[in-house]
Amino acid sequence: MNRTPLVAGNWKMNGLPDSAAELHKMIGALKGGGHCDVLVCPPFPLIATFVHDSVDSGIGIGAQDCHFAEAGAHTGDVSAALLAAVGASAVILGHSERRADHGEGDALVKAKAEAALAAGLMPVICVGETEAQRDSGDAEATVLAQLDGSLPDSAGVVVAYEPVWAIGTGRVPENSDIAAMHHAIRQAVVGRYGDAGRAIRLLYGGSVKPGNAKEIFAIEDVDGGLIGGASLKADDFLAIVAAA
Ligand code: PEP
């Protein structure tokens, strides 16, 4: 099955209005599109400007979270409908930092994914084991349980496998471990959605850099990457996009 690779940048709580300069550099280099899909997910207040600046550039703009409700008394939260209305095309959900910092569990991630799909956004659902879970041999069971609880009822999602211990640490699993996990995730999404599961893009995330991206993206069932730190600098991000 041919899947268009996706390279998604998660800016986390980084960036100020003048960070648009990095986006403009990316837009200039990619010149309206290329061999893979590219997504940049800045903090909420930058989304509308980034959408405006990236029209016809081939770069999609996404968010890093949304609420599960359509609207209402949820101070500080942002609805999927508003994200879609200002032009976002995707939303990262269930990132390990949100699971850890905000106590987000699988059922909540699933509810957010359903809301995102209803609003026309592509959910990028993150799963991944901690170092302790890997050391105790529970990595696969952990990830499969997260998937089971977090995936929405329909298949229009992207899944990002991000071992928690590899995020921002410079440490990356062995290629064979990434391959085994992505194979297990592929089986799980095909089990869940049937043939539609074969079209789901599975991203690897965790310390992907220009120097290791090509090798990681060559692994079977790795359909691109979710990139944190290296997505903040256009040169690094573009090198990773080129590797996809
Ligand atoms: C992330 O947090 O999604 C991530 C992959 O971060 P980094 O690339 O910095 O490890």
Residues whose N, C-alpha, C, O or C-beta is under 5 A from the ligand:
A	BS01	PEP	N10 A166 I167 G168 T169 G205 G206 S207 V208 L226 I227 G228 G229 A230
